[in-house]
Amino acid sequence: MSITEHELEIKLEEVEDPDIGEDIVSLGLVNDVTIDDETARISLAFNAPYAPSELELGNRIREVIEDAGLEPDLRAHVGEEHGFDDEVLPRVRNVIAVSSGKGGVGKTTVAANLAAGLEKRGAMVGLLDADIHGPNIPQILPVESEPGVTPNEEIVPPRSDGVRVISMGIMMEEDDDPAILRGPMVNKFMMKFLEGVEWGKLDYLIVDLPPGTGDATLNLLQSMPVAGSVVVTTPQEMALDDTRKGIQMFNKHDTPVLGVVENMSSFICPSCGDQHGLFGTSGADTIVDQYDVPLLGRIPIHPDFGADGSEGALVKDDDSEVQSHLEDVVGEVADRIGEQNRRRVSENVTHEPTNKLPTETED
């Protein structure tokens, strides 16, 4: 006798969320279960495409369905009922802000590789260079064409190896033209980038913020539904002090801090292989302990990474010694976004237990 939809949902309670530690049914992550012609169609409240943890959850769900003798057909859907904003950027699933307390720590290079790494996994990705005065994204991800314009005068982002990119750097006539803009003009350009760009459908929009805690960052937090922030630092105490200020700013605006990336964490000698902490060692650990945020990864000092001005993201360069470190960061960021989103679902969706026995008064 074929299994019923109710019985299958009970079996799905065997699948535990690895980050939250509860089963996916109790968390409200199962929107709907339908069985039709030996195919089980499951709608899941997942919202972090290509995140390793959600891919693994999907594989576990498929195993349960196949063990029940059915063909799995998994879909993902979240909306306002799950606590997600459907009005601002309705076609963008996740906005990720990449920030740093001070300049010169490699924030832009991390942002560009994060965008390229997510695109490499199969996601649809956009990259917004919000550093109006220092728009360096095009140096790492050179665009393949000029920006377009829709009939509604919205900017259509050009692409860089699959990533849709908007930056002041591609709006200037010359690469070395300075962006000499006062506060009101900076805000005007920021709002145009926030509201006047036709991104299309995106799984992730990465926003490379200017360093510090100024107006551009505050405008972003007040104008966009930011799913979480990635904070980039180096091991030096001065950089760590500014990193603490950045984390406190995000906390005051109820923006989840996904974690910290420690760039320039060490230097690996190319001739002997010894590792040297030129700027200190494990400095980000103090941030992790103090603010209870994850360490997303450590990226060593290497000539490939932000030193020689080479074009292209190293996360896509199979010959780069830095690639594996960057891929680890990309996977960790995607997983933390997935965890934040699933926690949001569990806080907004109440789910009645499915395994209670019917009483005599129930039909």
Phi, psi and chi 1 to 4 in degrees:
 res  aa     phi    psi   chi1   chi2   chi3   chi4
   1 MET       -  134.4 -176.0  175.3  178.5      -
   2 SER   -69.5  148.5 -179.9      -      -      -
   3 ILE   -70.7  147.2 -171.1  172.2      -      -
   4 THR   -89.7  166.2   66.8      -      -      -
   5 GLU   -62.7  -39.2  -66.9  167.7   -6.4      -
   6 HIS   -63.3  -43.6  178.8   74.3      -      -
   7 GLU   -66.2  -36.7  -69.9  169.1  -24.9      -
   8 LEU   -66.5  -39.7  179.5   56.8      -      -
   9 GLU   -63.1  -36.7 -171.2  167.8   -4.7      -
  10 ILE   -62.6  -40.9  -68.0  174.5      -      -
  11 LYS   -64.0  -32.2  -75.9 -174.3  173.0  -65.6
  12 LEU   -67.3  -15.5  -70.5  174.6      -      -
  13 GLU   -68.1  -11.3  -67.6  177.7   -7.2      -
  14 GLU   -74.0  -17.3  -57.9  170.7    8.5      -
  15 VAL   -88.1  117.3 -179.1      -      -      -
  16 GLU  -103.5  137.0 -178.8  178.0  -73.1      -
  17 ASP   -69.2  121.3 -173.1  -59.3      -      -
  18 PRO   -68.4  -23.2   26.5  -34.7      -      -
  19 ASP   -92.0  -33.8  -60.6  -49.5      -      -
  20 ILE   -96.1  -28.6  -57.1  177.6      -      -
  21 GLY    85.3   15.6      -      -      -      -
  22 GLU  -126.7  163.4  -61.8  179.9   38.9      -
  23 ASP   -75.8  155.4   72.7   86.3      -      -
  24 ILE   -68.2  -25.4   61.0  172.3      -      -
  25 VAL   -74.7  -47.0  176.2      -      -      -
  26 SER   -61.8  -31.9  -61.0      -      -      -
  27 LEU   -75.9   -9.2  -70.2  170.2      -      -
  28 GLY    80.0   20.4      -      -      -      -
  29 LEU   -84.5   -9.3  -62.9  173.7      -      -
  30 VAL  -100.2  106.7  179.1      -      -      -
  31 ASN   -73.6  -43.1  -64.5  -37.7      -      -
  32 ASP  -160.3  144.8 -174.3   55.1      -      -
  33 VAL  -126.0  121.7  176.1      -      -      -
  34 THR  -133.1  131.9  -55.8      -      -      -
  35 ILE  -113.6  124.7  -61.4  176.4      -      -
  36 ASP  -143.8  115.7 -178.2   23.7      -      -
  37 ASP    55.6   50.2 -166.8   24.0      -      -
  38 GLU    65.9   15.0  -58.0  -56.5  -45.3      -
  39 THR  -114.7  128.2  -64.1      -      -      -
  40 ALA   -98.2  112.5      -      -      -      -
  41 ARG   -97.6  116.6  -65.9 -177.2  174.5   86.0
  42 ILE  -115.8  123.8  -48.0  -65.5      -      -
  43 SER   -96.8  124.3  173.8      -      -      -
  44 LEU  -116.4  141.9  -60.3  164.8      -      -
  45 ALA   -86.1   61.5      -      -      -      -
  46 PHE  -105.4  144.6  -72.0    0.7      -      -
  47 ASN  -145.0   24.1 -163.0   40.2      -      -
  48 ALA  -128.2   77.6      -      -      -      -
  49 PRO   -55.5  134.2  -26.3   35.8      -      -
  50 TYR    69.0   14.5  -57.9   96.4      -      -
  51 ALA   -72.4  131.9      -      -      -      -
  52 PRO   -54.1  -41.5  -27.3   34.9      -      -
  53 SER   -67.1  -37.5   59.6      -      -      -
  54 GLU   -75.2  -31.5  -69.0 -163.6   -3.7      -
  55 LEU   -64.2  -40.1  -69.4  174.2      -      -
  56 GLU   -68.0  -39.6 -177.6   57.0   36.3      -
  57 LEU   -60.5  -42.0  -88.6  172.4      -      -
  58 GLY   -60.3  -41.6      -      -      -      -
  59 ASN   -64.1  -39.4  -69.2  -24.7      -      -
  60 ARG   -65.6  -40.9  179.8   72.3 -175.9   99.1
  61 ILE   -63.4  -41.0  -66.8  167.4      -      -
  62 ARG   -62.1  -39.2  -71.1 -174.7 -178.9   91.3
  63 GLU   -61.4  -43.6  -70.0  175.0    1.0      -
  64 VAL   -61.8  -43.5  171.1      -      -      -
  65 ILE   -66.4  -43.4  -65.0  171.7      -      -
  66 GLU   -67.0  -35.9  -70.2  169.1   -8.3      -
  67 ASP   -63.9  -26.8  -71.9  -15.8      -      -
  68 ALA   -83.6    3.8      -      -      -      -
  69 GLY    82.4   22.6      -      -      -      -
  70 LEU  -120.8  160.4  -61.4  169.3      -      -
  71 GLU   -91.7  124.6 -176.1   72.1   21.4      -
  72 PRO   -80.7  139.6   27.3  -31.7      -      -
  73 ASP  -136.8   99.9 -179.3    6.5      -      -
  74 LEU   -99.8  135.6  -53.1 -174.3      -      -
  75 ARG  -127.6  156.9  -47.5  -72.6  176.0   88.2
  76 ALA  -120.1  135.7      -      -      -      -
  77 HIS  -153.4  130.3  166.1   74.0      -      -
  78 VAL  -135.5  155.6  -64.8      -      -      -
  79 GLY  -158.4 -159.8      -      -      -      -
  80 GLU   -61.4  -33.5 -171.8  175.9   -0.5      -
  81 GLU   -65.7  -18.6   68.9  -87.1   20.9      -
  82 HIS   -96.6    0.8  -60.2  100.5      -      -
  83 GLY    97.6   14.5      -      -      -      -
  84 PHE  -102.4  146.1  -67.2   89.8      -      -
  85 ASP   -78.3  120.9 -168.6  -36.5      -      -
  86 ASP  -100.2    0.5  -83.0  -14.2      -      -
  87 GLU  -100.7  -46.3  -64.4 -177.1    3.0      -
  88 VAL   -89.5  123.1 -179.3      -      -      -
  89 LEU    49.2   58.4  -63.6  175.1      -      -
  90 PRO   -63.2  -19.9   24.5  -33.8      -      -
  91 ARG   -98.4    5.1  -58.5 -179.7   68.4 -166.5
  92 VAL  -108.8  119.9  177.1      -      -      -
  93 ARG   -72.8  -46.0  -72.5 -167.8  174.0 -163.1
  94 ASN  -140.2  128.2  -60.6  -74.5      -      -
  95 VAL  -103.1  122.8  178.1      -      -      -
  96 ILE  -116.8  119.9  -56.3  175.3      -      -
  97 ALA   -92.5  131.5      -      -      -      -
  98 VAL  -111.0  121.7 -179.8      -      -      -
  99 SER  -134.0  169.1   70.3      -      -      -
 100 SER  -151.2  151.8   65.3      -      -      -
 101 GLY   -72.9  -25.1      -      -      -      -
 102 LYS  -145.8  164.4   67.5 -167.4  -54.4  -60.5
 103 GLY   -79.1  164.5      -      -      -      -
 104 GLY    82.8   12.3      -      -      -      -
 105 VAL  -102.0    0.8  -60.9      -      -      -
 106 GLY    91.8   21.1      -      -      -      -
 107 LYS   -59.5  -47.1  166.3 -172.7   57.1   64.7
 108 THR   -64.3  -40.4  -66.5      -      -      -
 109 THR   -64.6  -38.6  -46.0      -      -      -
 110 VAL   -65.6  -43.3  169.9      -      -      -
 111 ALA   -60.9  -45.4      -      -      -      -
 112 ALA   -63.8  -41.2      -      -      -      -
 113 ASN   -73.4  -30.2  -81.5  -87.4      -      -
 114 LEU   -64.3  -46.2  174.1   58.3      -      -
 115 ALA   -62.2  -48.1      -      -      -      -
 116 ALA   -65.6  -36.4      -      -      -      -
 117 GLY   -67.9  -39.1      -      -      -      -
 118 LEU   -66.9  -39.3  -70.7  167.5      -      -
 119 GLU   -65.0  -37.5 -166.1  -82.0  -25.4      -
 120 LYS   -61.1  -33.4  177.1 -176.0  175.7 -177.2
 121 ARG   -74.9  -13.3  -70.7  171.4  179.0  -99.1
 122 GLY   118.6   -1.2      -      -      -      -
 123 ALA   -80.3  157.0      -      -      -      -
 124 MET   -90.5  120.9  -67.2  178.0  -72.8      -
 125 VAL  -131.6  139.2 -175.7      -      -      -
 126 GLY  -119.6  153.6      -      -      -      -
 127 LEU  -131.9  116.6  177.3   55.7      -      -
 128 LEU  -104.5  116.3  168.5   58.2      -      -
 129 ASP   -87.0   96.4 -173.6   -5.8      -      -
 130 ALA   -90.0    3.9      -      -      -      -
 131 ASP   -84.8   84.5 -167.6  -12.0      -      -
 132 ILE   -61.6  -40.3  -56.5  -63.1      -      -
 133 HIS   -79.9  -23.6  -69.6  -67.9      -      -
 134 GLY  -132.6   66.8      -      -      -      -
 135 PRO   -79.7   87.4   30.3  -32.0      -      -
 136 ASN  -101.3   -2.4  -64.5  -41.8      -      -
 137 ILE   -54.8  -42.9  -74.5  -68.4      -      -
 138 PRO   -62.4  -19.9  -24.6   35.6      -      -
 139 GLN   -70.6  -30.5  -63.9  179.9   24.8      -
 140 ILE   -91.9  -40.6  -54.0  169.6      -      -
 141 LEU  -120.2   79.7  -64.0  179.7      -      -
 142 PRO   -65.0  134.9   21.7  -30.8      -      -
 143 VAL   -81.6  157.0  -64.8      -      -      -
 144 GLU   -94.2   -6.9  -61.1  156.6    2.6      -
 145 SER  -160.8  176.9   63.1      -      -      -
 146 GLU   -81.0  155.8  -63.9  -64.8  -38.8      -
 147 PRO   -62.8  147.9  -18.8   30.2      -      -
 148 GLY   -99.8  176.8      -      -      -      -
 149 VAL  -138.3  132.7 -179.6      -      -      -
 150 THR   -83.2  166.8   69.7      -      -      -
 151 PRO   -57.1  -24.2  -26.6   35.0      -      -
 152 ASN   -88.6   11.4  -63.8  -32.8      -      -
 153 GLU    64.2   30.6  -63.6 -173.0   -9.0      -
 154 GLU   -91.0  144.6  -67.6  179.5  -45.0      -
 155 ILE   -77.7  132.4  -57.1  171.3      -      -
 156 VAL  -100.6  115.6  178.7      -      -      -
 157 PRO   -66.7  136.5  -14.4   27.9      -      -
 158 PRO   -73.1  170.3   28.1  -33.8      -      -
 159 ARG  -112.1  153.8  -64.8 -179.4 -174.3 -112.3
 160 SER  -130.3   99.0  176.7      -      -      -
 161 ASP    50.7   45.2 -164.7   20.7      -      -
 162 GLY    98.9  -20.2      -      -      -      -
 163 VAL   -92.7  129.0  177.7      -      -      -
 164 ARG   -81.7  127.9  -57.2  168.1 -160.2 -177.8
 165 VAL  -126.5  133.8  178.4      -      -      -
 166 ILE  -127.6  130.6  -79.8  -64.8      -      -
 167 SER  -157.2  148.0  169.3      -      -      -
 168 MET   -59.1  -26.3  -83.5  -68.0  -68.6      -
 169 GLY   -64.2  -24.7      -      -      -      -
 170 ILE   -97.7    0.5   60.5  179.1      -      -
 171 MET   -95.9  -15.7  -55.3  -68.1 -173.1      -
 172 MET   -86.0  148.7  -63.1  176.5  179.9      -
 173 GLU   -69.1  -39.8  -66.5 -175.5    3.5      -
 174 GLU  -120.1  145.9  -59.7  -67.2  -20.9      -
 175 ASP   -61.1  -31.1  -68.1  -17.6      -      -
 176 ASP   -98.5   12.1   56.4   -4.9      -      -
 177 ASP   -65.8  130.1  -77.4  -11.9      -      -
 178 PRO   -79.0  144.3   29.8  -34.1      -      -
 179 ALA   -89.9   85.2      -      -      -      -
 180 ILE   -89.9   94.3  -56.0  174.7      -      -
 181 LEU  -135.4  137.2  -59.6  169.3      -      -
 182 ARG   -85.7  172.6  -65.8 -173.3 -179.5  -86.9
 183 GLY   -48.5  -52.7      -      -      -      -
 184 PRO   -60.3  -37.3  -25.9   35.7      -      -
 185 MET   -70.8  -37.9  -72.3  -60.5  -66.0      -
 186 VAL   -59.5  -45.5  170.8      -      -      -
 187 ASN   -63.6  -36.6  -69.3  -22.3      -      -
 188 LYS   -63.6  -45.9 -179.0  178.8  178.5 -179.8
 189 PHE   -64.9  -39.1  -84.2  102.5      -      -
 190 MET   -61.0  -45.5  -87.7  -63.6  -58.6      -
 191 MET   -66.8  -34.0  -64.7  -47.6  -63.7      -
 192 LYS   -64.3  -42.1  179.7   63.5  176.2  177.5
 193 PHE   -67.6  -32.6  -76.1  170.6      -      -
 194 LEU   -78.2  -39.8  -63.7  180.0      -      -
 195 GLU  -110.8  -19.5  -60.3  173.8   -7.2      -
 196 GLY  -110.3   27.5      -      -      -      -
 197 VAL  -118.9  130.7  175.9      -      -      -
 198 GLU   -91.6   90.5  175.3   49.6   64.6      -
 199 TRP   -76.5  -22.4  -69.8  104.4      -      -
 200 GLY    77.6 -157.3      -      -      -      -
 201 LYS   -87.6  122.2 -174.0  177.3  179.8 -179.4
 202 LEU  -127.2  142.1  -66.1 -178.9      -      -
 203 ASP   -81.5  -36.8  -63.7  -43.4      -      -
 204 TYR  -141.9  133.9  -58.6   94.9      -      -
 205 LEU  -115.0  112.3  174.2   59.9      -      -
 206 ILE   -91.2  129.0  -49.2  -58.1      -      -
 207 VAL  -115.2  115.0 -177.0      -      -      -
 208 ASP   -86.3  102.0  178.5   30.9      -      -
 209 LEU   -78.8  155.1  -66.8  173.4      -      -
 210 PRO   -67.9  155.5   23.4  -32.3      -      -
 211 PRO   -65.6  154.5   22.6  -31.9      -      -
 212 GLY    91.9 -164.5      -      -      -      -
 213 THR  -128.1   46.7   55.9      -      -      -
 214 GLY   -88.2 -163.8      -      -      -      -
 215 ASP   -61.4  -39.6  -71.9  -13.7      -      -
 216 ALA   -60.2  -42.7      -      -      -      -
 217 THR   -65.9  -44.5  -61.8      -      -      -
 218 LEU   -63.6  -39.8  -63.3  176.5      -      -
 219 ASN   -61.3  -40.3  -75.4  -19.2      -      -
 220 LEU   -62.8  -48.6  171.8   76.3      -      -
 221 LEU   -63.1  -30.3  -62.3  179.1      -      -
 222 GLN   -86.7  -17.1  -65.5  166.5   -2.0      -
 223 SER  -109.4  -20.4  -55.0      -      -      -
 224 MET  -127.6  148.7  -59.7 -179.8   79.2      -
 225 PRO   -79.9   84.5   28.6  -32.4      -      -
 226 VAL   -75.6  120.9  179.6      -      -      -
 227 ALA   -72.5  -31.1      -      -      -      -
 228 GLY   178.2  165.1      -      -      -      -
 229 SER  -121.8  145.7   61.6      -      -      -
 230 VAL  -111.9  126.4  173.8      -      -      -
 231 VAL  -107.7  124.8 -177.9      -      -      -
 232 VAL  -103.9  134.7 -178.5      -      -      -
 233 THR  -143.6  172.2 -172.7      -      -      -
 234 THR  -117.2  169.4   53.4      -      -      -
 235 PRO   -71.4  -14.0  -17.9   31.0      -      -
 236 GLN   -64.1  146.9  -58.6  105.8  -50.1      -
 237 GLU   -62.6  -35.5 -173.2   56.2   41.7      -
 238 MET   -63.4  -42.3 -174.2  174.8  -64.8      -
 239 ALA   -66.2  -38.0      -      -      -      -
 240 LEU   -66.3  -36.8  -64.3  172.4      -      -
 241 ASP   -60.4  -43.6  -75.9  -16.3      -      -
 242 ASP   -70.7  -31.4  -69.5  -27.4      -      -
 243 THR   -63.5  -39.4  -60.7      -      -      -
 244 ARG   -60.0  -40.9  -66.5 -177.7  178.7   93.4
 245 LYS   -63.0  -40.9  -62.7  173.1 -174.8  175.9
 246 GLY   -63.7  -43.1      -      -      -      -
 247 ILE   -63.5  -40.8  -68.9  176.4      -      -
 248 GLN   -63.9  -36.2  -70.3  174.5   -6.2      -
 249 MET   -63.3  -46.3  175.7 -163.6   64.9      -
 250 PHE   -62.9  -40.2  -73.6  119.3      -      -
 251 ASN   -62.5  -39.5  -71.1  -21.5      -      -
 252 LYS   -66.8  -25.2  -71.7  179.3 -179.5  178.2
 253 HIS  -102.3   17.4  -74.0   81.3      -      -
 254 ASP    53.6   36.6  -62.5  -38.1      -      -
 255 THR  -101.7  119.3  -59.6      -      -      -
 256 PRO   -60.3  133.5  -20.4   31.4      -      -
 257 VAL   -91.1  110.8  176.8      -      -      -
 258 LEU   -67.6  -29.8  -57.1  174.5      -      -
 259 GLY   154.5 -175.6      -      -      -      -
 260 VAL  -117.4  136.4  176.2      -      -      -
 261 VAL  -106.6  122.7  175.1      -      -      -
 262 GLU   -94.7  105.4 -174.9 -179.2   81.9      -
 263 ASN   -89.8  158.5 -167.1   25.5      -      -
 264 MET    53.4   39.1  -52.5 -179.4 -162.3      -
 265 SER   -69.1  -29.3   62.5      -      -      -
 266 SER  -164.3  166.3   62.5      -      -      -
 267 PHE  -116.3  124.1  170.9   70.7      -      -
 268 ILE   -99.6  116.1  -59.1  175.1      -      -
 269 CYS   -62.0  122.2  177.2      -      -      -
 270 PRO   -68.8  -22.0   22.9  -31.9      -      -
 271 SER   -91.3  -37.3   58.0      -      -      -
 272 CYS  -113.0  -15.6   66.7      -      -      -
 273 GLY    82.9   -0.7      -      -      -      -
 274 ASP   -70.0  150.6  -71.4  -14.0      -      -
 275 GLN  -107.1  130.8 -172.9  167.6  -36.4      -
 276 HIS  -127.0  131.7  -54.0  -83.1      -      -
 277 GLY   -89.3   83.3      -      -      -      -
 278 LEU   -64.6  -32.0  -59.9 -176.9      -      -
 279 PHE  -111.4   26.9  -59.7  126.2      -      -
 280 GLY   100.1  172.6      -      -      -      -
 281 THR  -128.4  136.9   56.8      -      -      -
 282 SER    54.6   34.8  -55.9      -      -      -
 283 GLY   -62.8  -34.8      -      -      -      -
 284 ALA   -66.6  -19.8      -      -      -      -
 285 ASP   -61.0  -32.1  -70.2  -15.2      -      -
 286 THR   -66.5  -35.8   61.5      -      -      -
 287 ILE   -67.6  -44.5  -58.7  -67.8      -      -
 288 VAL   -58.5  -45.1  169.3      -      -      -
 289 ASP   -70.9  -40.5  -65.7  -21.9      -      -
 290 GLN   -69.9  -39.3 -177.2  176.5   -2.3      -
 291 TYR  -110.5    3.2  -67.4   98.5      -      -
 292 ASP    54.9   50.4 -168.6   26.3      -      -
 293 VAL  -118.9  152.6  -63.9      -      -      -
 294 PRO   -71.5  151.6  -16.6   30.2      -      -
 295 LEU   -90.5  112.9  177.9   64.0      -      -
 296 LEU   -79.1  -20.1  -60.2  171.9      -      -
 297 GLY   157.7  163.0      -      -      -      -
 298 ARG  -119.0  132.9  -57.1 -176.1 -161.9  -85.4
 299 ILE  -115.8  121.4  -56.4  172.3      -      -
 300 PRO   -75.7  163.8   28.9  -35.3      -      -
 301 ILE   -71.7  128.7  -60.0  171.6      -      -
 302 HIS  -152.7  140.7 -165.1  -81.5      -      -
 303 PRO   -56.6  -28.4  -25.9   34.0      -      -
 304 ASP   -66.0  -33.4  -75.2   -8.2      -      -
 305 PHE   -97.7   92.7 -164.9   65.7      -      -
 306 GLY    77.3   12.1      -      -      -      -
 307 ALA  -107.3  -38.3      -      -      -      -
 308 ASP  -101.1    2.2   62.0   -1.9      -      -
 309 GLY    70.6   18.1      -      -      -      -
 310 SER   -68.6  147.4   58.4      -      -      -
 311 GLU   -84.1  149.6  -64.7  179.5  -11.1      -
 312 GLY   102.1  151.4      -      -      -      -
 313 ALA   -88.7  128.7      -      -      -      -
 314 LEU   -69.8  -17.1  -66.7 -179.0      -      -
 315 VAL   -64.4  -18.3   72.2      -      -      -
 316 LYS  -102.1    3.6  -68.6 -173.5  175.2 -176.6
 317 ASP  -100.0  104.8 -175.6   -8.4      -      -
 318 ASP   -66.9  -15.2  -65.2  -22.0      -      -
 319 ASP   -92.8   -5.1  -64.8  -33.5      -      -
 320 SER   -84.3  136.5  173.1      -      -      -
 321 GLU   -72.3  -14.3  -63.4  178.3    8.5      -
 322 VAL   -89.5  -14.3 -175.8      -      -      -
 323 GLN   -54.6  -46.1 -176.3 -169.8   55.9      -
 324 SER   -63.6  -36.8   61.5      -      -      -
 325 HIS   -64.2  -41.5  -61.8  -84.9      -      -
 326 LEU   -68.8  -40.1  -64.9  169.4      -      -
 327 GLU   -62.8  -36.2  -72.8 -179.9  -26.7      -
 328 ASP   -62.9  -42.0  -70.6  -16.0      -      -
 329 VAL   -63.6  -44.5  169.3      -      -      -
 330 VAL   -59.8  -46.2  172.6      -      -      -
 331 GLY   -63.0  -41.0      -      -      -      -
 332 GLU   -65.7  -42.0  -76.0  -66.5  -35.1      -
 333 VAL   -63.3  -45.9  171.0      -      -      -
 334 ALA   -60.8  -40.9      -      -      -      -
 335 ASP   -65.1  -40.0  -84.1  -11.4      -      -
 336 ARG   -69.2  -35.7  -62.5  -70.1   71.2   76.4
 337 ILE   -62.2  -45.0  -79.1  -72.8      -      -
 338 GLY   -59.9  -43.8      -      -      -      -
 339 GLU   -62.9  -46.2  178.2 -173.9   -6.6      -
 340 GLN   -58.3  -43.2  -71.0  -70.2  -18.4      -
 341 ASN   -66.5  -41.1  -72.2  -19.3      -      -
 342 ARG   -69.1  -34.8  -62.7 -165.7  -57.7  -82.8
 343 ARG   -64.8  -38.0  -72.0 -172.7 -175.8  -82.3
 344 ARG   -62.6  -43.6  179.1 -178.6  -62.2 -177.4
 345 VAL   -58.8  -46.8  170.7      -      -      -
 346 SER   -64.1  -28.4   68.8      -      -      -
 347 GLU   -79.4  -21.1  -67.4  167.9   -0.4      -
 348 ASN  -108.1  -15.1  -75.4  -86.3      -      -
 349 VAL  -116.9  125.1  176.6      -      -      -
 350 THR   -99.6  136.8   56.4      -      -      -
 351 HIS  -129.3  125.0 -163.8  -77.3      -      -
 352 GLU   -74.1  145.0  -64.9  -63.3  -32.5      -
 353 PRO   -58.3  140.6  -21.7   31.6      -      -
 354 THR   -95.6  -14.5   59.7      -      -      -
 355 ASN  -101.5   18.1   54.1    0.8      -      -
 356 LYS   -78.8  147.2   67.3  175.7 -178.3  177.8
 357 LEU   -82.9  143.4  -64.3  175.2      -      -
 358 PRO   -68.2  142.6   23.8  -33.3      -      -
 359 THR   -86.4  173.0   65.8      -      -      -
 360 GLU   -64.4  -24.9  -66.3 -178.1   -2.5      -
 361 THR   -87.4   -9.5   59.3      -      -      -
 362 GLU   -90.3  146.4  -68.5  177.4  -34.0      -
 363 ASP   -74.3      -  -65.7  -26.9      -      -
